[in-house]
Amino acid sequence: ATYLEELGYNAAAVFPNFKYREDVPGWEVNIPEISLKLIAIRSGTVSLGFSGNVGLKGYGAMIILGCVVTSAKLTPTNPIPQDESFCDECKLCQKVCALRMFGSDDLDTITIGGYAFSCAKRVNLARCQIVCGGLSGLDKSKKWSTWSPGRYPFPTSDKEVMRLLATSINNALKWPESGDEIGVDVYELKNHEDFLNALGDDKEKLVNMIKETKLTCGNCQLICWGDPKETAENYRILTNSGCILQKETGEIIVLPHEEAER
């Protein structure tokens, strides 16, 4: 953004998360200021995978997007052709979602600028909030878990999911501190002033939200390395990694699923 401003254009960086259009009902879940993902797939920067994550050949979904809005007149580019997509629809991403947030083969399609893009239909976004938000981590198979010590029966309906969301939030507040919480303190980041400027007027509220958010998943993105053999090996490693348990002291330990179940 600074470079474009030096050239005489208006420009502003877009923060990729935690900022939403609060005037729209349900904004907490659905409405970012600008969807970096949708801009990226329409512009041909990346392609859209079955999981809904974006990626590139040779890298898979292991990428992070950035965005700048500017008054500069730029030449539009076309999307990446489907036959050049990084995604071969192996659907291992589906199998590493502990609560199966996209648990069927049904697709959602969105049209942007005359081009249609499809990915797996979401069953219930709260399933992702529970697992990625660190409230629960045991896979449906009960043979492995994320880094969350939360343990609950697999919910089979939306009603059970919402009940689990409420229960798991209350229970997580009672967990002992493990000493290795993952929340990020923005002020410890290099060049944090630029980061804060991208957050806008509500920066203090957002800084606290980021610090208190402890993500323990991301498997649907992390599994995909853009090479079928590497992705399959990632799946093997994860599903044989055991289960996380937390002691009363707060210590996190890893056990084979047979021992963890006892």
C-alpha positions as CSV (number, residue, x, y, z in Angstrom):
1,A,0.0,0.0,0.0
2,T,2.8,2.4,0.8
3,Y,4.4,1.8,-2.6
4,L,1.2,2.7,-4.4
5,E,0.7,5.8,-2.3
6,E,4.2,6.9,-3.2
7,L,3.2,6.6,-6.8
8,G,0.2,9.0,-6.1
9,Y,-2.6,6.5,-5.7
10,N,-5.0,5.9,-2.8
11,A,-4.3,2.5,-1.3
12,A,-5.0,0.6,1.9
13,A,-4.1,-2.8,3.2
14,V,-6.9,-5.2,4.1
15,F,-6.7,-7.3,7.3
16,P,-7.5,-10.9,6.4
17,N,-9.5,-11.9,9.5
18,F,-11.4,-10.7,12.6
19,K,-12.9,-7.7,10.7
20,Y,-16.5,-8.0,9.6
21,R,-19.4,-6.0,8.3
22,E,-21.2,-5.5,11.6
23,D,-24.3,-3.9,10.0
24,V,-25.3,-7.3,8.5
25,P,-27.1,-9.9,10.8
26,G,-24.9,-12.9,11.4
27,W,-21.7,-10.9,10.6
28,E,-19.8,-12.8,13.3
29,V,-19.8,-15.8,11.1
30,N,-20.3,-14.8,7.5
31,I,-19.4,-11.3,6.4
32,P,-15.8,-10.2,6.1
33,E,-15.1,-6.7,4.9
34,I,-13.6,-8.1,1.7
35,S,-13.2,-11.8,0.9
36,L,-9.6,-12.3,0.0
37,K,-10.3,-15.8,-1.1
38,L,-13.0,-14.8,-3.6
39,I,-10.8,-12.0,-5.0
40,A,-7.9,-14.3,-5.3
41,I,-9.7,-17.1,-7.2
42,R,-11.4,-14.7,-9.6
43,S,-8.2,-12.9,-10.4
44,G,-6.2,-16.1,-11.1
45,T,-3.9,-15.6,-8.1
46,V,-4.9,-19.1,-6.8
47,S,-7.6,-21.7,-7.5
48,L,-10.3,-23.1,-5.2
49,G,-10.0,-26.6,-3.8
50,F,-12.6,-29.1,-2.7
51,S,-12.2,-28.1,1.0
52,G,-12.9,-24.4,0.2
53,N,-9.3,-23.5,0.8
54,V,-7.3,-21.9,-2.0
55,G,-4.0,-23.1,-3.3
56,L,-1.4,-23.4,-6.1
57,K,0.2,-26.3,-7.9
58,G,3.4,-27.3,-6.1
59,Y,2.3,-25.6,-2.9
60,G,-1.2,-27.0,-2.3
61,A,-3.2,-25.1,0.3
62,M,-0.2,-24.0,2.3
63,I,-0.3,-20.3,1.4
64,I,-1.5,-17.1,3.0
65,L,-3.2,-14.3,1.1
66,G,-2.7,-10.6,1.4
67,C,-4.7,-7.8,-0.2
68,V,-4.5,-4.1,-1.0
69,V,-7.4,-1.9,-2.2
70,T,-6.3,0.9,-4.5
71,S,-7.5,3.6,-6.9
72,A,-4.8,2.5,-9.4
73,K,-6.3,1.2,-12.6
74,L,-5.0,-2.4,-13.0
75,T,-5.6,-4.8,-15.8
76,P,-8.0,-7.6,-14.7
77,T,-6.7,-11.2,-15.1
78,N,-8.6,-14.4,-15.7
79,P,-9.0,-17.3,-13.2
80,I,-6.7,-20.4,-13.3
81,P,-8.3,-23.0,-15.6
82,Q,-9.8,-26.0,-13.8
83,D,-7.4,-28.4,-15.4
84,E,-4.5,-26.5,-13.9
85,S,-5.9,-26.5,-10.3
86,F,-3.8,-27.7,-7.4
87,C,-6.7,-29.8,-6.2
88,D,-7.2,-33.4,-7.5
89,E,-10.3,-34.0,-5.2
90,C,-8.6,-36.7,-3.1
91,K,-10.9,-35.5,-0.3
92,L,-8.4,-36.2,2.4
93,C,-9.1,-32.7,3.6
94,Q,-12.7,-33.9,4.4
95,K,-11.4,-36.8,6.5
96,V,-9.1,-34.7,8.7
97,C,-11.9,-32.4,9.8
98,A,-12.7,-33.9,13.3
99,L,-16.4,-32.8,13.2
100,R,-16.8,-33.2,9.4
101,M,-17.7,-29.6,8.8
102,F,-17.9,-30.4,5.0
103,G,-19.1,-34.0,5.5
104,S,-20.8,-34.8,2.2
105,D,-19.9,-34.7,-1.5
106,D,-22.5,-32.0,-2.2
107,L,-21.0,-28.8,-3.7
108,D,-21.7,-25.1,-3.3
109,T,-21.2,-22.9,-6.4
110,I,-20.6,-19.2,-6.6
111,T,-20.4,-17.1,-9.7
112,I,-18.0,-14.1,-9.8
113,G,-17.6,-12.0,-13.0
114,G,-19.1,-14.7,-15.2
115,Y,-17.0,-17.5,-13.8
116,A,-18.4,-20.3,-11.6
117,F,-16.4,-21.8,-8.7
118,S,-17.3,-24.8,-6.6
119,C,-16.2,-26.4,-3.3
120,A,-17.7,-28.7,-0.7
121,K,-20.9,-27.6,0.9
122,R,-20.6,-26.7,4.5
123,V,-22.7,-28.8,6.9
124,N,-22.6,-26.4,9.8
125,L,-19.9,-23.7,10.3
126,A,-20.2,-24.2,14.1
127,R,-18.5,-27.5,13.6
128,C,-15.4,-25.6,12.5
129,Q,-15.7,-23.1,15.3
130,I,-15.7,-25.8,17.9
131,V,-12.7,-27.7,16.5
132,C,-10.5,-24.9,15.0
133,G,-11.4,-22.7,18.0
134,G,-9.8,-25.3,20.3
135,L,-13.0,-26.3,22.2
136,S,-12.9,-30.0,21.1
137,G,-10.5,-32.0,19.1
138,L,-11.4,-35.7,19.1
139,D,-11.9,-37.1,15.6
140,K,-15.1,-38.9,14.7
141,S,-13.1,-42.1,14.5
142,K,-11.8,-41.6,18.1
143,K,-8.3,-42.6,16.9
144,W,-6.6,-39.2,16.8
145,S,-7.2,-35.6,17.9
146,T,-6.1,-32.1,17.4
147,W,-4.1,-30.2,20.1
148,S,-7.4,-29.5,22.0
149,P,-8.0,-31.5,25.1
150,G,-11.8,-31.2,24.6
151,R,-13.6,-34.5,24.3
152,Y,-17.3,-34.9,23.3
153,P,-19.5,-37.4,21.4
154,F,-19.7,-36.7,17.7
155,P,-22.8,-34.5,17.0
156,T,-25.1,-35.9,14.3
157,S,-27.5,-33.0,14.0
158,D,-27.4,-29.1,13.9
159,K,-29.2,-29.1,17.3
160,E,-26.5,-31.3,18.8
161,V,-23.8,-29.1,17.3
162,M,-25.2,-25.9,18.8
163,R,-25.7,-27.6,22.2
164,L,-22.1,-28.8,22.0
165,L,-20.9,-25.3,21.1
166,A,-22.4,-23.8,24.3
167,T,-21.3,-26.7,26.5
168,S,-17.7,-26.7,25.2
169,I,-17.3,-22.9,25.6
170,N,-18.4,-23.2,29.3
171,N,-16.1,-26.2,30.0
172,A,-13.1,-24.6,28.2
173,L,-13.2,-21.7,30.7
174,K,-12.5,-24.2,33.5
175,W,-9.5,-25.8,31.9
176,P,-6.1,-25.3,33.7
177,E,-3.5,-23.2,31.9
178,S,-1.1,-25.4,29.9
179,G,1.6,-22.8,29.7
180,D,1.8,-23.0,25.9
181,E,-1.3,-21.2,24.8
182,I,-1.2,-20.2,21.1
183,G,-2.9,-16.8,21.2
184,V,-0.8,-14.1,19.4
185,D,0.2,-10.8,21.0
186,V,0.1,-8.4,18.2
187,Y,2.5,-6.0,19.9
188,E,5.2,-8.7,19.9
189,L,5.1,-8.9,16.1
190,K,7.8,-7.4,13.9
191,N,6.6,-4.2,12.2
192,H,3.4,-4.3,14.4
193,E,2.6,-0.7,13.6
194,D,1.8,-1.6,10.0
195,F,-0.3,-4.5,11.3
196,L,-2.2,-2.2,13.7
197,N,-2.9,0.3,10.9
198,A,-4.5,-2.4,8.8
199,L,-6.9,-3.2,11.7
200,G,-8.5,0.2,11.5
201,D,-10.5,2.1,14.2
202,D,-11.4,-1.0,16.3
203,K,-7.8,-2.1,16.6
204,E,-7.8,-2.5,20.4
205,K,-10.8,-4.7,20.4
206,L,-9.4,-6.8,17.6
207,V,-6.0,-7.1,19.2
208,N,-7.6,-8.6,22.3
209,M,-9.7,-10.9,20.2
210,I,-6.7,-12.2,18.4
211,K,-4.7,-12.7,21.6
212,E,-7.6,-14.7,23.2
213,T,-8.2,-16.9,20.2
214,K,-6.3,-20.2,20.5
215,L,-6.5,-22.1,17.2
216,T,-5.8,-25.9,17.4
217,C,-6.7,-27.1,13.9
218,G,-6.5,-26.0,10.3
219,N,-6.1,-29.6,9.2
220,C,-8.1,-29.2,6.0
221,Q,-5.4,-26.7,4.9
222,L,-2.3,-28.2,6.5
223,I,-2.9,-31.6,5.0
224,C,-2.6,-30.4,1.4
225,W,0.9,-29.9,0.1
226,G,0.0,-30.0,-3.6
227,D,1.6,-33.4,-4.2
228,P,-0.7,-36.5,-3.9
229,K,2.1,-38.6,-2.3
230,E,3.0,-35.9,0.3
231,T,-0.6,-35.2,1.1
232,A,-1.2,-38.9,1.6
233,E,1.8,-39.1,3.9
234,N,0.5,-36.2,5.9
235,Y,-2.8,-38.0,6.3
236,R,-1.0,-41.1,7.5
237,I,1.1,-39.2,10.1
238,L,-1.9,-37.3,11.4
239,T,-4.2,-40.3,11.8
240,N,-1.5,-42.2,13.6
241,S,-0.5,-39.4,15.9
242,G,-2.6,-40.4,18.9
243,C,-4.8,-38.3,21.2
244,I,-4.2,-35.3,23.4
245,L,-5.0,-35.4,27.1
246,Q,-4.6,-32.7,29.7
247,K,-3.6,-33.4,33.3
248,E,-5.1,-31.5,36.3
249,T,-1.8,-29.6,36.4
250,G,-2.4,-28.3,32.9
251,E,0.3,-30.4,31.3
252,I,-0.6,-31.6,27.8
253,I,0.4,-35.2,26.9
254,V,0.0,-37.4,23.8
255,L,-1.1,-41.0,24.1
256,P,-2.1,-43.8,21.6
257,H,-5.8,-43.8,21.2
258,E,-6.2,-47.1,23.1
259,E,-4.6,-45.7,26.2
260,A,-6.3,-42.3,25.9
261,E,-9.7,-44.0,25.7
262,R,-9.1,-45.6,29.1
